[in-house]
Amino acid sequence: MYVTQFTDWLRRLWRQVVLRSGVVTIGILAVLVVGLALGWRAHTRGRFARFKAELRQGDQPHMVPVPRPGGQDPVILERSPIEGGSIPEFLSATLLPGRGMNVLQITAMLPNKRRVSLLDSPSITEAETRMTGTGDDALGEASLGLGGAFEAPWAGRLYGVPADDHLTARWNGSVLHIPAKRDQDLAIADGGLLLEQSGTSIKSNVMPDGGEAEALYQVNDSGDAWPSRMSVKTTVQLSGRALEIRIVAKNTGDKPEPVGIGWRPRFSILSRDRGKVRLRLPSVMREELRGNTSGVPTGRLVSTEGTSKDFSATTGKELGRESLDDTFVNLRQAPLDSGPVAELWDPENNFGIRITMLSASIKAIHVSAPADGRFVTLDPRFNYDDPLGEEWPKDDKAGMITLKPGDSTQWRIRLEIYGPNSATATHF
């Protein structure tokens, strides 16, 4: 009985003294306040911050550096293939703004659902390792052997007598000292002055069937490499059927200057049988060369009609075992075309590519196709080879255009892909 009475007394005491007085509540609050104070002190000492940082670092994957040839991010224009497509279509174009807007790669989808790379070119990572700006790439010449390099303020090669690390040329009374490399007793400057340049302004946007990219470059007259300053704006637009390329060169200096523009894409021969690939050219005239290996023009133009280098037929002609390294001139336009047309047809893979030269100032196309190679270069240009050379007649500008201060000129082409069932197919 006494135990029961004592238990009841303790229970009444707990209710009256502890619960009603709020001691428990105060105790709980006190514990919370102390905990928060300790937590804040730890936070100010960076323990929580370091702990959270460690947690975030543990959650993130290891970041791999993105290749940046020329020090600028590549621009990739992409589109999705059409479901059930029965004709070839472009899928992507990879551009290198840090290397003169080089078109490093173009991919396409063939009707058999095979994805192919149309240009003879490596990955972006390998391109970065080769485009070092030193050694063989000291003048940016690695760009000429990868993808499709843009050439300005001249296209092709200039030749001269070696003088240190440049060649001397004359134009309109100006003496030019153009960076060049020595090849035996010749100095050669190849591909213009954009090959290793970075863009000063780069833009890109997505379009309903592809995308567009634009980059601006500056050619200055420092070191007497060129008579005046020039801006070069390159625009590339991708769609399923075509790659449209436009280059606008403007004289931003205070003196007249010559300009020649070109694009040197190396198209891969996907077929195992190079000899069966057909080539069609809009010309029966080419430059005559001094010897078989020098590449230096004589200043004369010769006919290819009826020779092994006549590719002017509507159906073109097989490459066979013929090695080509020639510049074809006096380009002709067919009645229903938008300009002179050059074509390659791969019978094994049943597709073709076509370059339409949309600017009347494009006067020449250089073709390079080594007999033992796996590529064909089609280089539509304003100018002939060695356009500043003395071998050309005084009244012949060899395709170069003279720009007065403030004047501009445009180089423009369309690259198309097609199959035998395409509306624009050529019946090779």
Phi, psi and omega in degrees: 000315179298327179293318181295317179297323180291322179295317179296321180298319178296321181294318179294321179297319180298315181294319186281319188270316187271302187291312184290333181278349179080015181300319181297314181300316180297321180297316180297315179299321180297317178299317180296317181298315180298318179298317179294321179297315178296321179296317179298320179297318179294322180297316180296335178275002173085007183293313179295318181300315180294321181296316178295321179297320179295322178296315180297319181296323181291332181280335186275142176287161179291125183274126179262129180302137179275131179299138182224075179303128182078005177084008178231149182296137173297155173247125181244117174268128185225157173209161179267142179291155177282130180297130178071021181300135182254001179229155181298152178209148177288147177245320184202162173219128180254122185244147181243090179300331180284355179227056174066020180071027176312130175275090188294322183207147173229126177249155181215160175249126177270161183302336178277016179070018178270125177271129185231154173260121187277340182253146177282094189200151180272188176289167177298321181298313180292323178300321179297322181289335180269335181266073186265341185078008179230168177059233180295345180254021184300330178251017181079016187288347175300332180299330183288341179254011181227122174063235182221106182271141173271141185239127175192151005275010167218159177246150181079211188248147167248141181240149178191182178279132181300138175212098185056241183250030181209172171240155180256131177224159180238140175211122174051040179087350179269141174261121184255140176243095190261128178306133185209166175244154183267135174229097186059244183261015180240149168256133185234128172246118189241130167086008176087198186244011182262349194305323182248013184276148174263149179287141177270343178209125184231128180226149174209152177209154180273139179239167184304326181231050179139229181186175182221143176226149182219139177220146181245137181230157181237128173251116182257171183257018180293142181073013180058031178286334180210152187296330184211175179277154183211140170255142181232115179251122182249129180235130179236128181235126182253134169221180183297325186256341188213155170240110181263130181233132180225133177235129177243120178253133181230135176282109181258008179262200183241014178227155174296156178206153176273155177216136171226139184230143177205171175222128187246074179279138177257099182280129180289142171268101184285333181291148175286345183243090181303322185300336182273348178294134184256140180238135176234131180234147183269045186201149171235021178230142177218166175289141171274138183249154175277105183076185185262345188237344186290324183080356181279125180286154177274344186097002178249151175251137182234154181278143175258357186302125178079003180257178179292346180256022176266107180243028189271351181297152180303326180269003180067200179207148178295146177294326181058223178256015183285128170269133180238138171204066191228152175253118181262137187231184183052055184293139184247146179250129176287154186305322185261003181270161179274355180173178176302143186235135171241141185221150170234134179236127179256100184292331181291319180263358171061046175208164179222163173235147184225133173249120175254123182272106189271349178258130181296340182283351176283106188257350187212159172220124179265134181242126175234122181210085179300142183300328180258014182265173179240029181210161172228124177263128175240109188245095177284127188225160166290311196254161172282178174290149179048055187293343178263005183286154181282353180289338180276144179303150184301326182271004180251116181277004178054034176090349179288146178251136178267125178252125172280161179308128180090345180280159178220163177218159184235135172246129185212134177221164173234126175256125181238155173238142183207161177240181182295339182260003179291149180298331183258016183296139173267136184273081178291000000 
